[in-house]
Amino acid sequence: QVRLVESGGGLVEPGGSLRLSCAASGFAFSGSWMNWYRQTPGMERELVATITPSGIQKNLPDSVKGRFTISRDNDKKILYLQMTGLKPEDTAVYYCNRPTGNYWGQGTQVTVHS
């Protein structure tokens, strides 16, 4: 079955960096569009970034543009989100998503706090 497992979250100071990973299995990862979303308590999930099967990133909102980069390794079936210049407002649970079939991982917590 489809499985998405995020990792790499944690506590980081403002201005710091983190790289999130999402290990995918159970589907044709190399042919799939993939997304990263984030969610804070009481808010709807926010689309952070989209990547095409060939690795072109799309849909970065202005709030993260220039700081976040989505990428993928189709051989390893891993999706990445490189986050730099982190701000307290980036604090959220980050989710990996395969839009086809609406599959989600369990999420990984990112906390930006001094």
Summary of the structure (lengths in Angstrom):
residues: 114
radius of gyration: 13.2
end to end distance: 39.9
largest distance: 40.3
contacts: 340
relative contact order: 0.32
helix: 5%
strand: 49%
